[in-house]
Amino acid sequence: MQHPPQRPLRTRSGRHYPQTTAPHTVWLFDLDNTLHNASHGIFQAIDRSMTEAVAEFVRVDMDEANALRQKYWKRYGATMIGLHRHHGVDAQAFLHRSHNFDLQPLLSAEDDITHQLNRLPGRKIVLTNAPEHYARDVLQLLGMQSLFDEIWAIEHMQLQGRFRPKPSLALMQQLQARFAVPAEQFVLVEDTLRNLKSAKQLGMQTVHIFNPGTPHSALHRGRNSYVDLRTHSIRDLAQRHRKLKLVEYSSR
Ligand SMILES: [Mg+2]
């Protein structure tokens, strides 16, 4: 069963931006290991609850569930897509079951991240392959929700009935159409290099948040040609953001 595409979650940032081509930067922020450190236990909790969910929904043992989870994550960028496509699993039900754990004790983020994010001029959007309820909970618990105009989670990444999560070029083009600004006015901030690569293919600017806990991050210690700015924190990004080509929004 295919779910109809949902609209990205609009938050109450209180900012008003024109919908037509406008002189402002659109920041696309990944969530895990970008806005908070998921390597402090959240990834392990997700791995565990996702493997349990695969075992329950597909009716296999934990070893097989673990193998399936990794296979589909590698192939589709999200385990849910493989389960949905090959096993007819209900996407919403799976997303809920697979991110069902106590988040608060595991959360960790930079101390003054709200202040640092506020130093970056432009609209801010969360763009995550995780489910919406999880993204919303992370932002809310860290007091960050009001900083972002919209949350684009896995549920919103559908095109013609198919899920197109990051690093889909079609998804990036959808974002471009939605915000009606040229590609070079977007900045994708991410810890996962393959997502930055596809953003750069379309002409977006890219910031790599280096996190040693991100899978495969150690393989890419040098700077890649598709990374415009490489950093280890949002604080450092806030300090060095003028190295990017930003468009300042003016309300006049
Ligand atoms: Mg990430």
Residues whose N, C-alpha, C, O or C-beta is under 5 A from the ligand:
A	BS01	MG	D30 L31 D32 N33 T34 D191 T192
